Amino acid sequence: MTATANPIWNIPNILTLLRIAAIPLLVFLLMSPDREPGFWAAALFAVASVTDWLDGYLARRMGIVTVFGKFLDPIADKLIVMAALIMILPFGRVPAWMVLVILGREIIITGLRGIASSEGIVIQASDLGKFKTIFQLVAIIGLLLHYDYRWFFGIDHPYLVVNMHHVGIFYLWIATVITIWSGVDYLAKFYKVIAK
């Protein structure tokens, strides 16, 4: 679906703007390494992640894909991911090199997309980008929760306890591998297009 000249103030764009507006609250919550702020930060991040899917779905369903929305939606996604990862760095919950790889890839690919777009070139994104996003979101939620959580409240048994930090790191490793893979894939596609 092509972008339309619809007004900025529609439901999908408002959801995107709310996602950006949630970033200062997320940052505030993550100023503390304690369990409760981390829980609420994870809940806020999860809700924001759902709105990411919802705004795209509604835009297509309602036929109101706008240039503003197509520009702002990926920026909102990157900002909230960057905010979460940067804020938990001082707590030692995530390796700095992983954050650098993830953020570096986003900056490079965004720049290349801008160059391609200015030349009227459209480079189709692969499904790798979608998988990267899914694993990143799951990883970050796990890293924000960080502490041990029981599967069933009131039952204290070692087999029913999961350490969310380990869950987050596990998925972050997968996300990092896919991040590198998808970045190399996009660079190869970009090179093929400009080399013609």
N, C-alpha and C positions, 0 to 999 in steps of 0.2 A: 504494500500500500504506500502510495506517495504521500509526502507531507502536504498538509493543507494550510490555508491562511486563516484557520479558525482562531478565535481569541485565545489569549494565554490562559485565561481563567476558566479552565474546564477541570473536571474531576481528575483525570490522569495527571495533568500538570500540577494540580494542587497536592496530590499525593507525593509527587516528586519533590516539591518545595517543602512539604512537611518532613520528608526524609532528611533534607539538608538542615531544616530547623532543629531536628533532633540531635544533630552533631554536638552543639555546645552542652546539652544535657548529658550526652554520652561521655564527653570529655570530663565534665564535672564529676560524674559517678566514678570514673576511672582514675581520679586523682588519689583515691584510696585503694590499697591492695586488699582490703577486708572482704570477707565473704558476702555480706549483705549488699554493699554497693555493686560488687561484681555480678551478683545474681540479677539485680535490677538492670544493670548495663547489658547483660546477656538477653534479658527479656526485651529491652528496648531495641537492641540490635536485631533480634529475631523478628519483631514486629516490622521494623524497617525493611528487612529482607523480604517479608511477605508483600509489603507495598510495592517493592521493586517488581515483583511478578504481576501484581494486581494492576498497576498503572499501565503496563504494556498490554495486558489482556483487555482492559477497559478501552484503551485507545483504539485497539483493533476492532473490538466488538461494537463500539459506538461510532466508528468511522471518523475519529477526531485526532488522527496523527498529525501533529504540528511540527514545524521546523524547530520551534522553541523546545518542545518536548524531546525531539530526537537529539538535540544538542545537550539538554540539561540532564536527561536521565542517566547516561553513562558517567557524567561528571559526578552526580550525586552518589552513584554506586562507589566510585573510586574514592571520593572524599570520606565516606563513612568507614570504608575498609581501612584507609590510611590512618584515620583518626584512632580507630580501635587498636591497630597494630603498634602505632607510635606510642600510645598511652601506656601499653603494657610492657614496652621495652624496658623501662627502668626497674620493673619488678622481676626481671630475669625470666619471664614466662615464655619468651620466644627468642630464638637466635637472631642476632642483628643481621647476619648475612642473608637469612631467609627474607626478612623484611626488605632489605636492599634489593634482592632479586625480584620480589613481587612488585615493589613500587617502581623499580627501574624499568621493568617490563612494561608497566602501564604507561609511564611517561614516554618511553620510546615508541610504543605502538600508537599512542594518541598523537604524537608528533607526526609519524609516518602517515596516519590516516588524514591528518590535516593537509599534508603535502599532496597526497593523492587526490583528496577532495578539491583542492585548489586547482588541480590540473584536469578536473572533470573525470577522474578515474575512480571507479568503485571496485574495491577489493573485497570479495566475499569472505566473511568470517567463517571459520570452521566450527564444528561442534566442540572442538577442544576448548574454546573460550567459555562455552556454557558449562562444561564439566569443571573447568578451572574455578569458575565463580561458585558453583555448588559446593565444591570441596573447601574453598576458602571460607565460605559462610559457616559451614558446619565446624570447621577448625576454629574459627574465631569465637563462636558461641562456646565451644568447649574450653578455650583458653580464658575466656571471661569468667566462666563458672569456676574453673581452676581446682576447687576443693573436692574432697570426697563427698559423694551423694549416694544415699541408699535408694535401691530400686523400690523398696516398700518401706514407707515410714513406720517407725516403731519396731522394726525387725532389725536387730543388730547382729548381722552375720557377715563374715568377711567375703563370702561368695556373692552377697547381695549388695556390695558396695562397689561403686565405680569411681575411679579417680578421673575427673573431667579434664585435668591438665594432660594426662596421658592420652586421652581421647583426642584432645585438641591438637597435640603434637603429631599424633599418628596421621590425622587428616591434613595437617599442614605440610607434612612431608609429601603426601600425594599431590596436594595443591601446588607445591613448589615445583615438583617434577613436571606437572602438566603446564604450569606457568612457563617454564623454560621451553618445553616442547611446542606449545602454542605460539610462543614468541618467535622461535626459529621458523616455524611453519609460515607465520605471517611475513617475516623478513624474506623468506624464499619467494613467496607470492609477490611481494612488493618488487623484488629484484627482477623477477620474470617480466612483470608489467613494464617497468621503466627501461628494461634492456631491449625492448622491442623496437 
